[in-house]
Each structure stands twice: as C-alpha cells, then as structure tokens.
Amino acid sequence: ADLVVLSRGPGDAPVATEVLEAALFGARVPVLVVPSGGLPAWPPERIVIAWDGGDEAMAAVRAARSLLDQAA
C-alpha cells in the first residue's frame, strides 16, 4: 500500500494497539492515524512528523510529500 489509514479512539481493544504498532514500525509507508470522530479539517492545518534522522523517516516524509504540501 502507499498509505496506511487507521482510526484510533479511546477504549480501543488491545488488538487495535498491536495493529497500530505493526503499521508504524513495520509497514515502511506513511501511516495516517485518524481520530475516531474523523478529521477536523481538510486539508490539514498542522502535521506532526516523528523524526529520528534515519532512512525510514526520510522515505516516509518523501512518500507523504503531497499531503505535507497541502498543510497550512
């Protein structure tokens, strides 16, 4: 996949946490975590990037470039 989209909310089952962790650490593609209430605005005003300076972080940012360009 080019992008993993997951819903996240309070009271998620433990399996949901395992799926999220597997996507974040094993998918090698950008992961968009959407609050259970949906996205408040599109295009997004603010995007947060977890950055460790590694090749995986750079690949994820490059892959998400079109989304990043839309943010305020």
C-alpha positions as CSV (number, residue, x, y, z in Angstrom):
1,A,0.0,0.0,0.0
2,D,1.1,3.6,-0.5
3,L,-0.5,4.8,2.8
4,V,-1.9,3.1,5.9
5,V,-5.0,4.8,7.3
6,L,-6.1,3.8,10.8
7,S,-8.8,5.0,13.1
8,R,-7.9,5.5,16.8
9,G,-10.1,6.3,19.7
10,P,-10.5,5.9,23.5
11,G,-11.2,2.4,24.6
12,D,-9.7,0.7,21.6
13,A,-9.2,-3.1,22.0
14,P,-5.6,-4.3,22.6
15,V,-5.5,-5.8,19.1
16,A,-6.0,-2.3,17.7
17,T,-2.9,-1.2,19.5
18,E,-1.0,-4.1,18.1
19,V,-2.2,-3.3,14.6
20,L,-1.2,0.4,15.0
21,E,2.3,-0.6,16.2
22,A,2.7,-3.1,13.4
23,A,1.8,-0.4,10.9
24,L,4.1,2.3,12.4
25,F,7.1,0.1,12.8
26,G,6.8,-2.5,10.0
27,A,4.8,-1.1,7.1
28,R,7.5,1.1,5.6
29,V,4.9,3.5,4.3
30,P,3.3,6.6,5.8
31,V,0.7,6.0,8.5
32,L,-2.2,8.4,8.9
33,V,-3.9,7.9,12.3
34,V,-7.4,9.4,12.3
35,P,-9.3,10.2,15.5
36,S,-12.4,8.2,15.9
37,G,-14.5,11.3,15.4
38,G,-13.0,11.9,12.0
39,L,-10.7,14.6,10.6
40,P,-11.5,18.1,11.8
41,A,-10.3,19.9,8.7
42,W,-9.1,19.0,5.2
43,P,-6.5,19.9,4.1
44,P,-4.9,19.6,7.5
45,E,-3.6,22.7,9.2
46,R,-0.9,21.0,11.1
47,I,1.1,17.8,10.6
48,V,3.4,16.2,13.1
49,I,6.4,14.2,11.9
50,A,8.2,11.8,14.2
51,W,11.8,12.2,13.0
52,D,14.9,10.2,14.0
53,G,17.1,11.1,11.1
54,G,17.0,7.6,9.7
55,D,16.4,6.3,6.2
56,E,12.9,5.1,7.1
57,A,11.9,8.6,8.3
58,M,13.2,10.2,5.1
59,A,11.3,7.7,3.0
60,A,8.1,8.3,4.9
61,V,8.4,12.1,4.5
62,R,9.2,11.8,0.8
63,A,6.2,9.5,0.3
64,A,3.9,11.9,2.2
65,R,5.1,15.0,0.3
66,S,1.8,15.7,-1.5
67,L,0.0,15.6,1.8
68,L,2.6,17.8,3.5
69,D,2.3,20.4,0.7
70,Q,-1.4,20.8,1.4
71,A,-0.9,21.7,5.1
72,A,-1.1,25.2,6.3
